[in-house]
């Protein structure tokens, strides 16, 4: 939760903004002792050209294969001139990845390598959401990893999105790989948190989509109903007071248990 507070303290962080650069540097400052890859490029949109930067921290394992855990860290571009700080939408999941890095750091992994991905430019350049002008970071990275052979080594792509809601209800995403969704629910059950998972179902286009399209087993761990009738999503009401440290802990625990189950496959 402290990481969430520090991320949103920078203010709105749309791509191309000074605040966005500050959050990039903040994430990197917590990964100084880790193996980090940066995937930087420029994207041309209807609103102009913008720099985009994906950040990947790599924690090696003994098994041949990779588990990717991802979160976007930018905020919605059309709201760049408001106080939209994306505490849940981008902030909560990016903070959780920083804590997962703490859990992995300095430990020998008797399993697959885990790569933590803070992906960029997820948000649509238009509102309402417009698919062709969104997901820039993961679309670029999925193609890059396909071209260099990395993609075929990825055993699972786990996306975290909007996971800090105090009223936590993770969706059963019908646009995710079925067996991987089943494994997540098994992890939730084994850790005693099944009541927070899959009480609702939805079909979400999110940062896992480019990997799904390339046949990588992928799952979106998302609580899409943020507030009554989703009233906080993409509004200036997406603030830290709507979040819960308990929710962050639940999702982090279930994510790490899912990784453990994947290691055993």
C-alpha positions as CSV (number, residue, x, y, z in Angstrom):
1,X,0.0,0.0,0.0
2,X,2.9,2.3,0.7
3,X,4.1,1.8,-2.9
4,X,0.6,2.7,-4.2
5,X,0.7,5.9,-2.2
6,X,4.1,6.8,-3.5
7,X,3.2,6.1,-7.1
8,X,0.0,8.2,-7.0
9,X,1.8,11.0,-5.2
10,X,3.5,11.9,-8.5
11,X,0.1,12.8,-9.9
12,X,-1.4,11.9,-13.3
13,X,1.1,9.9,-15.4
14,X,0.0,9.8,-19.0
15,X,2.6,8.8,-21.6
16,X,4.9,11.7,-22.6
17,X,4.4,13.6,-19.3
18,X,7.0,14.5,-16.7
19,X,5.1,12.6,-14.1
20,X,5.3,9.5,-16.2
21,X,9.0,9.8,-16.4
22,X,9.2,10.2,-12.6
23,X,7.2,6.9,-12.1
24,X,9.5,5.1,-14.6
25,X,12.5,6.3,-12.5
26,X,10.7,5.3,-9.3
27,X,10.1,1.7,-10.5
28,X,13.7,1.4,-11.7
29,X,15.0,2.7,-8.4
30,X,13.4,-0.3,-6.6
31,X,15.0,-2.7,-9.1
32,X,18.6,-1.6,-8.8
33,X,19.9,-5.0,-7.6
34,X,17.9,-6.9,-10.2
35,X,18.4,-7.9,-13.8
36,X,16.3,-5.4,-15.7
37,X,15.5,-5.0,-19.4
38,X,14.0,-1.9,-20.9
39,X,12.0,-2.0,-24.1
40,X,11.8,1.6,-25.2
41,X,10.3,2.8,-28.5
42,X,8.2,5.7,-29.9
43,X,4.5,5.3,-30.9
44,X,2.7,7.5,-33.4
45,X,-1.0,8.1,-32.5
46,X,-3.7,10.4,-33.7
47,X,-2.6,12.7,-30.9
48,X,1.0,12.8,-31.9
49,X,4.3,10.9,-31.2
50,X,5.0,9.6,-27.7
51,X,7.8,7.7,-26.0
52,X,6.9,4.3,-24.5
53,X,8.9,2.2,-22.1
54,X,8.3,-1.3,-20.9
55,X,10.3,-2.4,-17.8
56,X,11.1,-6.1,-17.2
57,X,12.7,-7.4,-14.1
58,X,14.0,-11.0,-14.5
59,X,14.3,-13.6,-11.7
60,X,15.9,-16.8,-13.0
61,X,14.7,-20.2,-12.2
62,X,16.1,-23.8,-12.6
63,X,13.4,-24.9,-15.1
64,X,13.4,-24.0,-18.8
65,X,10.6,-21.6,-19.3
66,X,9.2,-18.2,-18.2
67,X,6.2,-17.0,-16.2
68,X,5.4,-13.3,-16.9
69,X,3.5,-11.2,-14.3
70,X,2.4,-7.9,-15.8
71,X,0.9,-4.5,-14.8
72,X,0.5,-1.3,-16.8
73,X,1.7,1.8,-15.0
74,X,0.4,4.7,-17.1
75,X,-2.8,6.6,-16.5
76,X,-5.5,7.6,-19.0
77,X,-4.2,10.1,-21.6
78,X,-7.4,12.0,-22.3
79,X,-7.6,12.8,-18.6
80,X,-4.0,14.2,-18.5
81,X,-5.1,17.7,-17.5
82,X,-7.2,16.5,-14.5
83,X,-6.4,15.0,-11.1
84,X,-6.9,11.4,-12.3
85,X,-4.2,9.5,-10.4
86,X,-5.3,5.9,-11.1
87,X,-4.8,4.5,-7.6
88,X,-6.5,1.3,-8.5
89,X,-6.2,1.4,-12.3
90,X,-2.4,1.0,-12.8
91,X,-1.3,2.1,-9.3
92,X,-2.4,-0.9,-7.3
93,X,-1.0,-3.6,-9.6
94,X,2.3,-1.8,-10.3
95,X,2.8,-1.5,-6.5
96,X,2.0,-5.2,-6.1
97,X,4.7,-6.1,-8.7
98,X,7.2,-4.1,-6.6
99,X,6.3,-6.2,-3.6
100,X,6.4,-9.5,-5.6
101,X,9.9,-8.4,-6.6
102,X,10.8,-8.2,-2.9
103,X,9.4,-11.7,-2.4
104,X,11.5,-13.1,-5.3
105,X,14.7,-11.2,-4.8
106,X,17.7,-13.1,-3.5
107,X,16.0,-16.5,-3.5
108,X,16.9,-19.5,-5.6
109,X,13.8,-20.4,-7.7
110,X,13.3,-24.2,-8.1
111,X,10.9,-23.5,-11.0
112,X,10.4,-21.4,-14.0
113,X,12.0,-18.0,-14.4
114,X,9.7,-15.2,-13.4
115,X,9.7,-11.9,-15.3
116,X,7.9,-9.0,-13.8
117,X,6.6,-6.6,-16.5
118,X,5.6,-3.0,-15.9
119,X,4.1,-2.3,-19.4
120,X,3.4,1.1,-20.7
121,X,0.8,2.9,-22.9
122,X,-2.0,0.5,-22.0
123,X,-4.7,3.2,-21.8
124,X,-6.6,4.2,-24.8
125,X,-5.8,7.6,-26.5
126,X,-9.5,8.2,-26.8
127,X,-12.6,7.9,-24.5
128,X,-14.7,5.9,-24.7
129,X,-12.1,3.1,-25.0
130,X,-10.8,2.6,-28.6
131,X,-9.0,-0.7,-29.1
132,X,-6.7,0.4,-32.1
133,X,-5.2,3.2,-29.9
134,X,-4.4,1.3,-26.8
135,X,-2.2,-1.6,-25.5
136,X,0.8,-0.1,-27.3
137,X,3.4,-1.4,-24.9
138,X,2.3,-5.1,-24.8
139,X,1.6,-5.2,-28.5
140,X,5.1,-4.0,-29.2
141,X,6.6,-6.4,-26.7
142,X,4.6,-9.4,-27.8
143,X,5.8,-8.9,-31.4
144,X,9.4,-8.4,-30.2
145,X,9.4,-11.6,-28.2
146,X,7.8,-13.5,-31.1
147,X,10.6,-12.3,-33.4
148,X,13.4,-13.1,-31.0
149,X,12.0,-16.5,-29.9
150,X,11.2,-15.5,-26.3
151,X,7.5,-16.0,-26.8
152,X,7.7,-19.8,-27.2
153,X,9.4,-20.0,-23.8
154,X,6.5,-18.3,-21.9
155,X,4.5,-20.9,-20.0
156,X,2.0,-18.4,-18.7
157,X,1.2,-14.6,-18.8
158,X,-0.5,-13.4,-15.7
159,X,-1.9,-9.9,-15.9
160,X,-2.8,-7.9,-12.8
161,X,-5.2,-5.0,-13.2
162,X,-7.4,-3.0,-10.8
163,X,-6.7,-5.4,-7.9
164,X,-6.8,-3.1,-4.9
165,X,-10.5,-2.5,-4.6
166,X,-11.6,-2.7,-0.9
167,X,-14.6,-4.8,-2.1
168,X,-12.5,-7.4,-3.9
169,X,-14.2,-9.6,-6.5
170,X,-11.9,-10.9,-9.1
171,X,-13.7,-11.7,-12.4
172,X,-13.8,-15.1,-14.1
173,X,-12.5,-13.7,-17.4
174,X,-14.0,-15.6,-20.3
175,X,-11.3,-14.0,-22.5
176,X,-8.5,-15.8,-20.7
177,X,-7.1,-19.3,-21.1
178,X,-9.4,-21.8,-19.4
179,X,-6.9,-24.1,-17.7
180,X,-5.0,-21.1,-16.4
181,X,-8.2,-19.6,-14.9
182,X,-8.8,-22.9,-13.3
183,X,-5.3,-22.9,-11.8
184,X,-5.8,-19.4,-10.4
185,X,-9.0,-20.6,-8.7
186,X,-7.2,-23.6,-7.4
187,X,-4.6,-21.3,-5.9
188,X,-7.3,-19.1,-4.4
189,X,-9.0,-22.1,-2.9
190,X,-5.8,-23.5,-1.4
191,X,-5.0,-20.2,0.2
192,X,-8.5,-19.7,1.5
193,X,-9.4,-16.7,-0.6
194,X,-11.8,-18.4,-3.1
195,X,-14.7,-16.2,-1.9
196,X,-12.9,-13.2,-3.6
197,X,-12.6,-15.0,-7.0
198,X,-14.9,-15.7,-9.9
199,X,-18.2,-14.8,-8.3
200,X,-18.8,-12.8,-11.5
201,X,-17.8,-13.5,-15.0
202,X,-16.8,-11.0,-17.8
203,X,-14.9,-10.9,-21.1
204,X,-12.2,-8.3,-21.0
205,X,-9.9,-7.0,-23.7
206,X,-6.8,-6.0,-21.7
207,X,-3.0,-6.3,-21.8
208,X,-3.1,-10.1,-22.1
209,X,-4.8,-9.8,-25.5
210,X,-1.6,-9.7,-27.7
211,X,-0.3,-12.7,-25.9
212,X,-3.6,-14.6,-26.2
213,X,-3.6,-13.8,-29.9
214,X,-0.2,-15.5,-30.2
215,X,-1.4,-18.6,-28.3
216,X,0.4,-17.9,-25.1
217,X,-1.6,-19.2,-22.1
218,X,-2.8,-15.9,-20.5
219,X,-5.1,-14.8,-17.7
220,X,-6.4,-11.4,-16.6
221,X,-6.6,-11.1,-12.8
222,X,-9.0,-8.1,-12.7
223,X,-11.8,-6.7,-10.5
224,X,-13.6,-4.7,-13.2
225,X,-16.5,-3.6,-11.1
226,X,-14.8,-0.9,-9.2
227,X,-17.3,0.8,-6.9
228,X,-21.1,0.5,-7.4
229,X,-21.7,0.1,-11.1
230,X,-18.0,0.7,-11.8
231,X,-18.4,4.4,-10.9
232,X,-14.7,4.9,-9.9
233,X,-13.2,3.5,-13.1
234,X,-11.4,6.2,-15.2
235,X,-12.6,9.0,-12.9
236,X,-10.9,11.4,-10.5
237,X,-12.5,9.3,-7.7
238,X,-10.0,6.5,-8.3
239,X,-8.1,7.4,-5.1
240,X,-6.2,5.5,-2.4
241,X,-9.0,5.7,0.1
242,X,-11.0,3.3,-2.1
243,X,-8.3,0.6,-1.8
244,X,-7.4,-2.0,0.8
245,X,-4.1,-3.4,1.8
246,X,-5.9,-6.7,2.5
247,X,-7.0,-6.9,-1.1
248,X,-3.5,-6.3,-2.3
249,X,-2.3,-9.1,0.0
250,X,-4.9,-11.5,-1.2
251,X,-4.1,-11.0,-4.9
252,X,-0.4,-11.2,-4.2
253,X,-0.7,-14.4,-2.2
254,X,-2.9,-16.0,-4.9
255,X,-0.5,-14.9,-7.6
256,X,2.5,-16.4,-5.9
257,X,0.5,-19.6,-5.2
258,X,-0.4,-19.7,-8.9
259,X,3.3,-19.4,-9.8
260,X,4.0,-22.3,-7.4
261,X,1.4,-24.5,-9.1
262,X,2.7,-23.6,-12.5
263,X,6.2,-24.6,-11.4
264,X,4.8,-28.1,-10.6
265,X,3.3,-28.6,-14.1
